[in-house]
Amino acid sequence: MKKKVLDHQDSLDFLNSSIYANSTQYWQNYWLNPLPLVNQFEYRYPDFNDIKTLFKSIRVKNILDIGCGNGAISFELARLNYKVTGIDVSPVAISQACGKSSNDEFDVDFDCGDVLDMPYPYGSFDAGLAFYIFEFLTFDLASYLVNQLKSIIMPGGLLVSSISTIDRDKFLNYEVLPDDTLILKDENQQGMFYHFYTEAKILSLFINWQVKEITRLDNDKYLIVARNFSNN
Ligand SMILES: C[S@@+](CC[C@H](N)C(=O)[O-])C[C@H]1O[C@@H](n2cnc3c(N)ncnc32)[C@H](O)[C@@H]1O
């Protein structure tokens, strides 16, 4: 049977479902007690130096950090004098980030909100960062988000993403959605979505972007650099 891809209205309906509410609830609770790895900058962003070089070479100014968590990478970029806005659905993460922001000489704007319903006007940013968020959405919602970003990031702008690939066997208890996304049922990951990406799947996610680079890092992460070639 041919798989149905969610259209705009289906995506909006899904966002009102209890399945989706449970996944955002998972992230709210997660930030009350995050994994220790969250604080290991080099582990999470082994490619950060390459990203700095890339942004410098194309004269990026305004960056949107999509699913910014407690702002780890937002602050690193603000220290390099970029104007950074971070958005995350977790009020706990955003209040941690704002707390750091008030103690830091570099200002970052943080918004608490859903990345699937962002308030930013057309062309607000010349680059976007999406670190470890696409794999935690359903594939259909990730595609919807990637398409929305085409209007928020200006034509010619860049979207830089990292996606981690966790072996499906590591999860014991889950249901599978029609787009092949897992909904985890384990007690400590109750409601979390996880979508496993291969390189081909990543390319299908960025189908409307020009993928300039896709690199598999040795610790099972991908780094993707894509350019918004549209004029919409
Ligand atoms: C694995 S964490 C990555 C955080 C950050 N990008 C980093 O690299 O440290 C995923 C983040 O996405 C956020 N998130 C998940 N779904 C979201 C949504 N629909 N809207 C906004 N943020 C979301 C979570 O709250 C969490 O902070």
The ligand as an SDF file (V2000), in Angstrom:
LIG
                    3D

 27 29  0  0  0  0  0  0  0  0999 V2000
   17.6730   16.3200   22.0430 C   0  0  0  0  0  0  0  0  0  0  0  0
   17.2080   17.9280   22.5230 S   0  0  0  0  0  0  0  0  0  0  0  0
   18.3960   18.9320   21.6370 C   0  0  0  0  0  0  0  0  0  0  0  0
   18.5400   20.2910   22.2630 C   0  0  0  0  0  0  0  0  0  0  0  0
   19.5790   21.2160   21.6180 C   0  0  0  0  0  0  0  0  0  0  0  0
   19.3160   21.4560   20.2150 N   0  0  0  0  0  0  0  0  0  0  0  0
   20.9480   20.6470   21.8010 C   0  0  0  0  0  0  0  0  0  0  0  0
   21.6050   20.2920   20.8180 O   0  0  0  0  0  0  0  0  0  0  0  0
   21.3920   20.5590   22.9500 O   0  0  0  0  0  0  0  0  0  0  0  0
   15.7210   18.1990   21.5660 C   0  0  0  0  0  0  0  0  0  0  0  0
   15.0850   19.5320   21.8940 C   0  0  0  0  0  0  0  0  0  0  0  0
   13.9810   19.7660   21.0470 O   0  0  0  0  0  0  0  0  0  0  0  0
   12.9340   20.3140   21.8260 C   0  0  0  0  0  0  0  0  0  0  0  0
   11.6790   20.0240   21.1470 N   0  0  0  0  0  0  0  0  0  0  0  0
   11.1370   18.8150   20.8790 C   0  0  0  0  0  0  0  0  0  0  0  0
    9.9920   18.9690   20.1910 N   0  0  0  0  0  0  0  0  0  0  0  0
    9.8110   20.3060   20.0260 C   0  0  0  0  0  0  0  0  0  0  0  0
    8.8180   21.1010   19.3980 C   0  0  0  0  0  0  0  0  0  0  0  0
    7.7730   20.5440   18.7990 N   0  0  0  0  0  0  0  0  0  0  0  0
    8.9470   22.4420   19.4140 N   0  0  0  0  0  0  0  0  0  0  0  0
   10.0160   23.0320   20.0230 C   0  0  0  0  0  0  0  0  0  0  0  0
   10.9900   22.3310   20.6330 N   0  0  0  0  0  0  0  0  0  0  0  0
   10.8920   20.9820   20.6330 C   0  0  0  0  0  0  0  0  0  0  0  0
   13.0580   19.6550   23.1770 C   0  0  0  0  0  0  0  0  0  0  0  0
   12.4400   20.3680   24.2170 O   0  0  0  0  0  0  0  0  0  0  0  0
   14.5710   19.6020   23.3300 C   0  0  0  0  0  0  0  0  0  0  0  0
   15.0620   20.7550   23.9510 O   0  0  0  0  0  0  0  0  0  0  0  0
  1  2  1  0
  2  3  1  0
  2 10  1  0
  3  4  1  0
  4  5  1  0
  5  6  1  0
  5  7  1  0
  7  8  2  0
  7  9  1  0
 10 11  1  0
 11 12  1  0
 11 26  1  0
 12 13  1  0
 13 14  1  0
 13 24  1  0
 14 15  1  0
 14 23  1  0
 15 16  2  0
 16 17  1  0
 17 18  1  0
 17 23  2  0
 18 19  1  0
 18 20  2  0
 20 21  1  0
 21 22  2  0
 22 23  1  0
 24 25  1  0
 24 26  1  0
 26 27  1  0
M  CHG  2   2   1   9  -1
M  END
$$$$
